[in-house]
Amino acid sequence: MRRVVMFTIGLMVGAWTGGMIALLFAPEPGAELQMRIREGVEQLVEEGKTAAEVRRHELEEQLETFKQGRPITLQPGVDPIVE
């Protein structure tokens, strides 16, 4: 679990640093760049919401299966704790 947290922190710091460097060397004016960044962030948020909804649906199905006393089948090669 600690490795996942450290990786996530490193990923966030790297993304932030890369973003700041990209802003410093941006070839576009500030307003255009802000609009592109805003659109990109909005797209990422929508993708995140979609992925969260899909995962929520999967977990609800697994919960119902568990409540019914049937064995829960996981996808091979997927670690449910890490995702």
N, CA, C and O atoms as CSV, one atom per row, in Angstrom:
chain,resi,resn,atom,element,x,y,z
A,1,MET,N,N,0.826,-1.182,0.000
A,1,MET,CA,C,0.000,0.000,0.000
A,1,MET,C,C,0.874,1.250,0.000
A,1,MET,O,O,0.562,2.227,-0.680
A,2,ARG,N,N,1.954,1.221,0.752
A,2,ARG,CA,C,2.839,2.385,0.844
A,2,ARG,C,C,3.459,2.701,-0.519
A,2,ARG,O,O,3.651,3.868,-0.860
A,3,ARG,N,N,3.771,1.665,-1.294
A,3,ARG,CA,C,4.368,1.874,-2.602
A,3,ARG,C,C,3.385,2.581,-3.530
A,3,ARG,O,O,3.777,3.436,-4.325
A,4,VAL,N,N,2.127,2.225,-3.427
A,4,VAL,CA,C,1.105,2.857,-4.257
A,4,VAL,C,C,0.960,4.329,-3.890
A,4,VAL,O,O,0.860,5.187,-4.768
A,5,VAL,N,N,0.948,4.618,-2.593
A,5,VAL,CA,C,0.830,6.000,-2.136
A,5,VAL,C,C,2.037,6.809,-2.591
A,5,VAL,O,O,1.878,7.921,-3.095
A,6,MET,N,N,3.229,6.274,-2.424
A,6,MET,CA,C,4.436,6.988,-2.830
A,6,MET,C,C,4.459,7.204,-4.344
A,6,MET,O,O,4.860,8.270,-4.811
A,7,PHE,N,N,4.035,6.208,-5.104
A,7,PHE,CA,C,3.970,6.357,-6.554
A,7,PHE,C,C,2.987,7.460,-6.934
A,7,PHE,O,O,3.271,8.282,-7.805
A,8,THR,N,N,1.831,7.473,-6.277
A,8,THR,CA,C,0.813,8.486,-6.570
A,8,THR,C,C,1.331,9.881,-6.247
A,8,THR,O,O,1.116,10.818,-7.016
A,9,ILE,N,N,2.001,10.022,-5.130
A,9,ILE,CA,C,2.573,11.317,-4.758
A,9,ILE,C,C,3.620,11.740,-5.789
A,9,ILE,O,O,3.636,12.891,-6.225
A,10,GLY,N,N,4.479,10.822,-6.169
A,10,GLY,CA,C,5.495,11.127,-7.175
A,10,GLY,C,C,4.877,11.502,-8.508
A,10,GLY,O,O,5.361,12.403,-9.194
A,11,LEU,N,N,3.812,10.813,-8.872
A,11,LEU,CA,C,3.116,11.121,-10.120
A,11,LEU,C,C,2.519,12.525,-10.076
A,11,LEU,O,O,2.606,13.272,-11.051
A,12,MET,N,N,1.921,12.878,-8.961
A,12,MET,CA,C,1.319,14.209,-8.822
A,12,MET,C,C,2.385,15.306,-8.862
A,12,MET,O,O,2.207,16.320,-9.538
A,13,VAL,N,N,3.475,15.109,-8.151
A,13,VAL,CA,C,4.547,16.100,-8.137
A,13,VAL,C,C,5.144,16.240,-9.537
A,13,VAL,O,O,5.418,17.350,-9.992
A,14,GLY,N,N,5.342,15.125,-10.206
A,14,GLY,CA,C,5.882,15.170,-11.563
A,14,GLY,C,C,4.946,15.871,-12.530
A,14,GLY,O,O,5.389,16.648,-13.377
A,15,ALA,N,N,3.652,15.601,-12.408
A,15,ALA,CA,C,2.675,16.250,-13.279
A,15,ALA,C,C,2.641,17.750,-13.012
A,15,ALA,O,O,2.589,18.545,-13.950
A,16,TRP,N,N,2.669,18.137,-11.761
A,16,TRP,CA,C,2.659,19.561,-11.413
A,16,TRP,C,C,3.914,20.252,-11.941
A,16,TRP,O,O,3.828,21.336,-12.518
A,17,THR,N,N,5.064,19.641,-11.749
A,17,THR,CA,C,6.321,20.220,-12.221
A,17,THR,C,C,6.315,20.347,-13.743
A,17,THR,O,O,6.701,21.381,-14.288
A,18,GLY,N,N,5.881,19.306,-14.412
A,18,GLY,CA,C,5.792,19.357,-15.870
A,18,GLY,C,C,4.844,20.433,-16.342
A,18,GLY,O,O,5.113,21.114,-17.332
A,19,GLY,N,N,3.739,20.591,-15.647
A,19,GLY,CA,C,2.780,21.630,-16.005
A,19,GLY,C,C,3.368,23.021,-15.853
A,19,GLY,O,O,3.161,23.883,-16.706
A,20,MET,N,N,4.090,23.240,-14.786
A,20,MET,CA,C,4.701,24.551,-14.569
A,20,MET,C,C,5.762,24.842,-15.637
A,20,MET,O,O,5.849,25.966,-16.130
A,21,ILE,N,N,6.542,23.864,-15.985
A,21,ILE,CA,C,7.555,24.051,-17.030
A,21,ILE,C,C,6.873,24.319,-18.366
A,21,ILE,O,O,7.316,25.174,-19.133
A,22,ALA,N,N,5.812,23.599,-18.641
A,22,ALA,CA,C,5.071,23.815,-19.893
A,22,ALA,C,C,4.504,25.226,-19.951
A,22,ALA,O,O,4.514,25.849,-21.013
A,23,LEU,N,N,4.012,25.740,-18.837
A,23,LEU,CA,C,3.489,27.108,-18.815
A,23,LEU,C,C,4.587,28.124,-19.091
A,23,LEU,O,O,4.352,29.122,-19.773
A,24,LEU,N,N,5.768,27.881,-18.572
A,24,LEU,CA,C,6.867,28.823,-18.773
A,24,LEU,C,C,7.323,28.877,-20.233
A,24,LEU,O,O,7.736,29.930,-20.718
A,25,PHE,N,N,7.249,27.757,-20.920
A,25,PHE,CA,C,7.729,27.687,-22.297
A,25,PHE,C,C,6.582,27.589,-23.307
A,25,PHE,O,O,6.777,27.107,-24.423
A,26,ALA,N,N,5.419,28.033,-22.928
A,26,ALA,CA,C,4.229,27.921,-23.780
A,26,ALA,C,C,4.344,28.815,-25.016
A,26,ALA,O,O,4.752,29.972,-24.911
A,27,PRO,N,N,3.984,28.277,-26.189
A,27,PRO,CA,C,4.071,29.066,-27.412
A,27,PRO,C,C,2.818,29.917,-27.683
A,27,PRO,O,O,2.786,30.657,-28.666
A,28,GLU,N,N,1.798,29.822,-26.836
A,28,GLU,CA,C,0.544,30.527,-27.067
A,28,GLU,C,C,0.362,31.631,-26.029
A,28,GLU,O,O,0.967,31.598,-24.957
A,29,PRO,N,N,-0.481,32.610,-26.362
A,29,PRO,CA,C,-0.804,33.653,-25.373
A,29,PRO,C,C,-1.525,33.061,-24.164
A,29,PRO,O,O,-2.083,31.966,-24.237
A,30,GLY,N,N,-1.508,33.785,-23.070
A,30,GLY,CA,C,-2.063,33.299,-21.812
A,30,GLY,C,C,-3.522,32.904,-21.868
A,30,GLY,O,O,-3.892,31.857,-21.338
A,31,ALA,N,N,-4.373,33.719,-22.501
A,31,ALA,CA,C,-5.810,33.424,-22.530
A,31,ALA,C,C,-6.103,32.133,-23.296
A,31,ALA,O,O,-6.916,31.316,-22.863
A,32,GLU,N,N,-5.437,31.960,-24.434
A,32,GLU,CA,C,-5.650,30.733,-25.223
A,32,GLU,C,C,-5.164,29.511,-24.455
A,32,GLU,O,O,-5.815,28.467,-24.446
A,33,LEU,N,N,-4.026,29.655,-23.820
A,33,LEU,CA,C,-3.468,28.542,-23.059
A,33,LEU,C,C,-4.377,28.177,-21.890
A,33,LEU,O,O,-4.607,26.998,-21.624
A,34,GLN,N,N,-4.891,29.186,-21.193
A,34,GLN,CA,C,-5.797,28.925,-20.078
A,34,GLN,C,C,-7.039,28.182,-20.550
A,34,GLN,O,O,-7.517,27.271,-19.875
A,35,MET,N,N,-7.561,28.573,-21.716
A,35,MET,CA,C,-8.745,27.907,-22.248
A,35,MET,C,C,-8.440,26.444,-22.574
A,35,MET,O,O,-9.234,25.558,-22.259
A,36,ARG,N,N,-7.302,26.195,-23.196
A,36,ARG,CA,C,-6.929,24.812,-23.531
A,36,ARG,C,C,-6.727,23.986,-22.266
A,36,ARG,O,O,-7.146,22.830,-22.205
A,37,ILE,N,N,-6.091,24.569,-21.262
A,37,ILE,CA,C,-5.871,23.851,-20.007
A,37,ILE,C,C,-7.204,23.551,-19.334
A,37,ILE,O,O,-7.427,22.440,-18.854
A,38,ARG,N,N,-8.084,24.540,-19.301
A,38,ARG,CA,C,-9.405,24.358,-18.685
A,38,ARG,C,C,-10.175,23.233,-19.378
A,38,ARG,O,O,-10.777,22.389,-18.714
A,39,GLU,N,N,-10.154,23.223,-20.719
A,39,GLU,CA,C,-10.839,22.166,-21.463
A,39,GLU,C,C,-10.235,20.801,-21.166
A,39,GLU,O,O,-10.955,19.814,-21.018
A,40,GLY,N,N,-8.898,20.751,-21.078
A,40,GLY,CA,C,-8.233,19.482,-20.768
A,40,GLY,C,C,-8.583,18.971,-19.383
A,40,GLY,O,O,-8.808,17.776,-19.190
A,41,VAL,N,N,-8.626,19.879,-18.423
A,41,VAL,CA,C,-8.979,19.495,-17.048
A,41,VAL,C,C,-10.425,19.019,-16.989
A,41,VAL,O,O,-10.732,18.027,-16.329
A,42,GLU,N,N,-11.313,19.733,-17.684
A,42,GLU,CA,C,-12.719,19.318,-17.698
A,42,GLU,C,C,-12.878,17.927,-18.321
A,42,GLU,O,O,-13.675,17.115,-17.850
A,43,GLN,N,N,-12.117,17.666,-19.376
A,43,GLN,CA,C,-12.173,16.345,-20.010
A,43,GLN,C,C,-11.662,15.269,-19.046
A,43,GLN,O,O,-12.254,14.193,-18.950
A,44,LEU,N,N,-10.575,15.552,-18.340
A,44,LEU,CA,C,-10.053,14.584,-17.376
A,44,LEU,C,C,-11.043,14.328,-16.245
A,44,LEU,O,O,-11.194,13.193,-15.794
A,45,VAL,N,N,-11.715,15.378,-15.789
A,45,VAL,CA,C,-12.705,15.219,-14.727
A,45,VAL,C,C,-13.854,14.331,-15.214
A,45,VAL,O,O,-14.311,13.452,-14.484
A,46,GLU,N,N,-14.313,14.556,-16.425
A,46,GLU,CA,C,-15.403,13.733,-16.979
A,46,GLU,C,C,-14.970,12.278,-17.118
A,46,GLU,O,O,-15.738,11.370,-16.799
A,47,GLU,N,N,-13.743,12.049,-17.593
A,47,GLU,CA,C,-13.230,10.688,-17.701
A,47,GLU,C,C,-13.141,10.030,-16.322
A,47,GLU,O,O,-13.460,8.851,-16.169
A,48,GLY,N,N,-12.709,10.794,-15.332
A,48,GLY,CA,C,-12.630,10.276,-13.967
A,48,GLY,C,C,-13.999,9.916,-13.423
A,48,GLY,O,O,-14.165,8.877,-12.785
A,49,LYS,N,N,-14.985,10.775,-13.674
A,49,LYS,CA,C,-16.349,10.488,-13.222
A,49,LYS,C,C,-16.887,9.233,-13.889
A,49,LYS,O,O,-17.526,8.402,-13.244
A,50,THR,N,N,-16.625,9.099,-15.187
A,50,THR,CA,C,-17.087,7.921,-15.911
A,50,THR,C,C,-16.435,6.651,-15.357
A,50,THR,O,O,-17.108,5.645,-15.131
A,51,ALA,N,N,-15.120,6.710,-15.143
A,51,ALA,CA,C,-14.408,5.547,-14.606
A,51,ALA,C,C,-14.910,5.208,-13.202
A,51,ALA,O,O,-15.056,4.035,-12.858
A,52,ALA,N,N,-15.170,6.228,-12.398
A,52,ALA,CA,C,-15.668,5.990,-11.042
A,52,ALA,C,C,-17.058,5.347,-11.084
A,52,ALA,O,O,-17.351,4.452,-10.292
A,53,GLU,N,N,-17.896,5.795,-11.989
A,53,GLU,CA,C,-19.248,5.229,-12.105
A,53,GLU,C,C,-19.196,3.767,-12.550
A,53,GLU,O,O,-19.948,2.933,-12.045
A,54,VAL,N,N,-18.310,3.462,-13.494
A,54,VAL,CA,C,-18.153,2.081,-13.949
A,54,VAL,C,C,-17.681,1.201,-12.791
A,54,VAL,O,O,-18.207,0.110,-12.569
A,55,ARG,N,N,-16.686,1.692,-12.061
A,55,ARG,CA,C,-16.146,0.911,-10.927
A,55,ARG,C,C,-17.202,0.736,-9.839
A,55,ARG,O,O,-17.303,-0.334,-9.240
A,56,ARG,N,N,-17.994,1.787,-9.579
A,56,ARG,CA,C,-19.067,1.704,-8.581
A,56,ARG,C,C,-20.082,0.637,-8.973
A,56,ARG,O,O,-20.544,-0.136,-8.133
A,57,HIS,N,N,-20.423,0.605,-10.259
A,57,HIS,CA,C,-21.370,-0.398,-10.746
A,57,HIS,C,C,-20.807,-1.810,-10.557
A,57,HIS,O,O,-21.519,-2.714,-10.121
A,58,GLU,N,N,-19.524,-1.991,-10.887
A,58,GLU,CA,C,-18.882,-3.299,-10.703
A,58,GLU,C,C,-18.913,-3.716,-9.233
A,58,GLU,O,O,-19.220,-4.867,-8.923
A,59,LEU,N,N,-18.598,-2.796,-8.335
A,59,LEU,CA,C,-18.577,-3.119,-6.911
A,59,LEU,C,C,-19.980,-3.417,-6.378
A,59,LEU,O,O,-20.150,-4.292,-5.528
A,60,GLU,N,N,-20.984,-2.690,-6.878
A,60,GLU,CA,C,-22.360,-2.974,-6.459
A,60,GLU,C,C,-22.782,-4.369,-6.898
A,60,GLU,O,O,-23.459,-5.078,-6.153
A,61,GLU,N,N,-22.384,-4.770,-8.110
A,61,GLU,CA,C,-22.689,-6.122,-8.586
A,61,GLU,C,C,-22.011,-7.170,-7.702
A,61,GLU,O,O,-22.620,-8.180,-7.349
A,62,GLN,N,N,-20.758,-6.924,-7.350
A,62,GLN,CA,C,-20.044,-7.860,-6.487
A,62,GLN,C,C,-20.695,-7.934,-5.112
A,62,GLN,O,O,-20.775,-9.014,-4.528
A,63,LEU,N,N,-21.158,-6.808,-4.588
A,63,LEU,CA,C,-21.817,-6.794,-3.289
A,63,LEU,C,C,-23.107,-7.602,-3.330
A,63,LEU,O,O,-23.376,-8.379,-2.413
A,64,GLU,N,N,-23.909,-7.432,-4.378
A,64,GLU,CA,C,-25.150,-8.194,-4.511
A,64,GLU,C,C,-24.856,-9.692,-4.615
A,64,GLU,O,O,-25.558,-10.511,-4.021
A,65,THR,N,N,-23.826,-10.038,-5.364
A,65,THR,CA,C,-23.428,-11.437,-5.485
A,65,THR,C,C,-23.039,-11.993,-4.121
A,65,THR,O,O,-23.414,-13.110,-3.765
A,66,PHE,N,N,-22.285,-11.207,-3.365
A,66,PHE,CA,C,-21.855,-11.624,-2.030
A,66,PHE,C,C,-23.050,-11.786,-1.098
A,66,PHE,O,O,-23.109,-12.740,-0.322
A,67,LYS,N,N,-23.998,-10.862,-1.171
A,67,LYS,CA,C,-25.186,-10.938,-0.322
A,67,LYS,C,C,-26.013,-12.182,-0.622
A,67,LYS,O,O,-26.654,-12.731,0.274
A,68,GLN,N,N,-26.003,-12.623,-1.859
A,68,GLN,CA,C,-26.768,-13.797,-2.253
A,68,GLN,C,C,-26.043,-15.095,-1.904
A,68,GLN,O,O,-26.594,-16.180,-2.090
A,69,GLY,N,N,-24.848,-14.996,-1.413
A,69,GLY,CA,C,-24.109,-16.178,-0.977
A,69,GLY,C,C,-23.344,-16.865,-2.086
A,69,GLY,O,O,-22.776,-17.935,-1.869
A,70,ARG,N,N,-23.317,-16.283,-3.255
A,70,ARG,CA,C,-22.560,-16.873,-4.353
A,70,ARG,C,C,-21.116,-16.401,-4.280
A,70,ARG,O,O,-20.846,-15.306,-3.786
A,71,PRO,N,N,-20.187,-17.213,-4.764
A,71,PRO,CA,C,-18.783,-16.788,-4.731
A,71,PRO,C,C,-18.558,-15.617,-5.686
A,71,PRO,O,O,-19.156,-15.544,-6.760
A,72,ILE,N,N,-17.702,-14.724,-5.278
A,72,ILE,CA,C,-17.380,-13.556,-6.102
A,72,ILE,C,C,-16.235,-13.938,-7.024
A,72,ILE,O,O,-15.210,-14.451,-6.576
A,73,THR,N,N,-16.413,-13.686,-8.305
A,73,THR,CA,C,-15.355,-13.967,-9.264
A,73,THR,C,C,-14.701,-12.654,-9.657
A,73,THR,O,O,-15.368,-11.695,-10.047
A,74,LEU,N,N,-13.389,-12.635,-9.546
A,74,LEU,CA,C,-12.631,-11.452,-9.907
A,74,LEU,C,C,-12.009,-11.674,-11.277
A,74,LEU,O,O,-11.800,-12.814,-11.694
A,75,GLN,N,N,-11.716,-10.595,-11.969
A,75,GLN,CA,C,-11.075,-10.699,-13.248
A,75,GLN,C,C,-9.651,-11.177,-13.035
A,75,GLN,O,O,-8.976,-10.706,-12.120
A,76,PRO,N,N,-9.175,-12.109,-13.865
A,76,PRO,CA,C,-7.803,-12.592,-13.681
A,76,PRO,C,C,-6.789,-11.483,-13.937
A,76,PRO,O,O,-6.924,-10.701,-14.879
A,77,GLY,N,N,-5.783,-11.430,-13.090
A,77,GLY,CA,C,-4.723,-10.456,-13.241
A,77,GLY,C,C,-5.034,-9.081,-12.692
A,77,GLY,O,O,-4.237,-8.158,-12.859
A,78,VAL,N,N,-6.193,-8.918,-12.030
A,78,VAL,CA,C,-6.565,-7.631,-11.486
A,78,VAL,C,C,-6.515,-7.728,-9.979
A,78,VAL,O,O,-7.159,-8.592,-9.385
A,79,ASP,N,N,-5.753,-6.847,-9.357
A,79,ASP,CA,C,-5.661,-6.798,-7.912
A,79,ASP,C,C,-6.719,-5.828,-7.405
A,79,ASP,O,O,-6.583,-4.622,-7.613
A,80,PRO,N,N,-7.769,-6.312,-6.746
A,80,PRO,CA,C,-8.859,-5.420,-6.350
A,80,PRO,C,C,-8.450,-4.377,-5.326
A,80,PRO,O,O,-9.123,-3.353,-5.206
A,81,ILE,N,N,-7.376,-4.595,-4.586
A,81,ILE,CA,C,-6.942,-3.647,-3.575
A,81,ILE,C,C,-6.245,-2.462,-4.226
A,81,ILE,O,O,-6.418,-1.326,-3.784
A,82,VAL,N,N,-5.470,-2.707,-5.254
A,82,VAL,CA,C,-4.673,-1.658,-5.899
A,82,VAL,C,C,-5.553,-0.724,-6.704
A,82,VAL,O,O,-5.294,0.479,-6.740
A,83,GLU,N,N,-6.577,-1.237,-7.346
A,83,GLU,CA,C,-7.424,-0.386,-8.190
A,83,GLU,C,C,-8.273,0.427,-7.328
A,83,GLU,O,O,-9.072,1.223,-7.821
